[in-house]
Amino acid sequence: MFIKTTITYIALLSFLLYGGADSCFLYYKVHVNFVNHLPSFFPQPLSVNCSSKDDNLGHHTLSTFNQKWGFAFCVIPFTTLFKCDLHWNGLSMYIIAYDALWIVNPCKKGDCTWTVSIQGAASPRGLFLPWQGSLIHK
């Protein structure tokens, strides 16, 4: 009986701590994505470069409408911070893609999908960030 009870507790504890592919030890896993909703009649692709204090995730090019790129991570409370630079057609934008210190989180728990359009970038809960620069061609 003791062995059966012990195995049951170990299985329950393992499920609670490592409950699935999208779970982390103490906090939830966050998926940050960028979706290209830019018009196709402009020839330049969307360029995204994200980094944290520990990792540079490199440059990524989103050339077609609805193309997406993203990354996932386990949140470390009070310290996780990802910043991203976006460039398109002479415009630029600096985004705090995720910050564990946000009081009002613009993401929906584990989903932080930024939709990028000709006006700017929008988060799942409606935070909107406009482009910097001008659309005027030289």
Legacy VTK file of the C-alpha trace (Angstrom):
# vtk DataFile Version 3.0
C-alpha trace
ASCII
DATASET POLYDATA
POINTS 138 float
0.000 0.000 0.000
2.833 2.422 0.865
4.525 1.874 -2.515
1.270 2.423 -4.435
0.559 5.642 -2.509
4.120 6.889 -3.035
3.956 6.222 -6.785
0.615 8.031 -6.980
2.045 11.099 -5.185
5.133 11.120 -7.392
2.968 10.918 -10.523
0.718 13.732 -9.255
3.684 15.919 -8.319
5.317 15.297 -11.717
2.104 16.283 -13.498
1.773 19.469 -11.461
5.388 20.514 -11.996
5.834 19.344 -15.593
2.200 19.144 -16.731
2.862 19.288 -20.449
5.008 20.647 -23.231
3.841 24.209 -22.558
4.453 24.210 -18.845
7.433 25.393 -16.902
8.617 24.679 -13.397
7.280 27.691 -11.472
5.508 29.818 -14.066
3.831 29.446 -17.429
5.453 29.332 -20.868
4.974 32.401 -23.069
4.810 32.321 -26.867
5.746 35.627 -28.513
4.818 35.847 -32.196
4.881 38.493 -34.890
2.340 38.220 -37.722
2.837 40.159 -40.949
-0.393 41.995 -41.878
1.401 44.469 -44.108
0.143 45.134 -47.639
1.862 43.128 -50.347
2.071 46.071 -52.769
5.078 47.419 -50.823
8.182 45.497 -51.906
10.037 45.507 -48.577
9.569 42.603 -46.144
9.086 43.023 -42.408
12.347 42.598 -40.474
12.236 41.510 -36.816
15.162 41.264 -34.388
14.498 40.285 -30.753
16.773 39.871 -27.767
16.894 39.535 -24.009
19.828 40.304 -21.736
21.031 36.728 -22.312
19.967 35.886 -25.878
19.958 37.563 -29.280
17.391 35.696 -31.351
18.741 37.089 -34.637
17.177 38.785 -37.646
14.036 37.286 -39.141
12.337 38.320 -42.368
8.596 38.036 -42.898
8.010 38.521 -46.620
4.408 37.498 -47.164
1.036 38.478 -45.710
0.110 36.398 -42.651
3.632 34.952 -42.350
4.618 34.570 -38.726
7.749 34.137 -36.667
8.030 33.664 -32.956
9.737 32.175 -29.951
8.773 30.682 -26.604
10.313 30.808 -23.154
9.640 30.036 -19.514
9.015 33.218 -17.554
11.346 33.981 -14.695
9.245 36.220 -12.425
10.461 39.821 -12.140
13.347 39.381 -14.615
12.190 38.138 -18.041
12.366 40.911 -20.637
12.391 40.645 -24.440
12.879 43.677 -26.673
12.379 43.705 -30.429
13.266 46.040 -33.276
10.966 45.988 -36.302
11.771 47.554 -39.659
9.619 47.883 -42.760
9.678 50.160 -45.784
11.773 52.875 -44.125
9.803 52.716 -40.864
11.018 51.374 -37.545
9.576 50.395 -34.210
10.984 49.356 -30.838
8.756 46.986 -28.871
8.968 45.537 -25.408
7.611 42.201 -26.625
7.351 40.767 -23.106
8.165 42.085 -19.642
7.636 40.060 -16.457
7.230 43.378 -14.593
4.182 44.525 -16.575
1.433 45.559 -14.208
-1.119 45.498 -17.020
-0.052 42.660 -19.295
-0.985 43.341 -22.960
-0.685 39.617 -23.657
-3.188 36.883 -22.915
-1.295 34.782 -20.378
0.878 32.557 -22.591
-0.059 34.179 -25.923
1.758 37.342 -26.900
1.064 37.627 -30.625
1.863 41.024 -32.117
-0.018 41.767 -35.337
1.993 44.159 -37.503
0.079 46.342 -39.957
0.662 49.519 -41.931
-0.450 51.531 -38.849
1.810 49.757 -36.337
1.764 46.720 -34.046
-1.088 45.517 -31.838
-0.962 43.084 -28.926
-3.661 40.506 -28.071
-5.287 42.844 -25.538
-5.243 45.922 -27.750
-2.008 47.730 -26.880
-1.104 49.603 -30.068
2.342 50.926 -30.977
2.709 53.125 -34.096
5.581 53.116 -36.557
8.304 55.750 -36.279
9.284 57.459 -39.532
7.425 58.234 -42.728
5.908 56.185 -45.551
6.980 58.785 -48.124
9.230 57.250 -50.789
12.308 59.202 -51.859
LINES 1 139
138 0 1 2 3 4 5 6 7 8 9 10 11 12 13 14 15 16 17 18 19 20 21 22 23 24 25 26 27 28 29 30 31 32 33 34 35 36 37 38 39 40 41 42 43 44 45 46 47 48 49 50 51 52 53 54 55 56 57 58 59 60 61 62 63 64 65 66 67 68 69 70 71 72 73 74 75 76 77 78 79 80 81 82 83 84 85 86 87 88 89 90 91 92 93 94 95 96 97 98 99 100 101 102 103 104 105 106 107 108 109 110 111 112 113 114 115 116 117 118 119 120 121 122 123 124 125 126 127 128 129 130 131 132 133 134 135 136 137
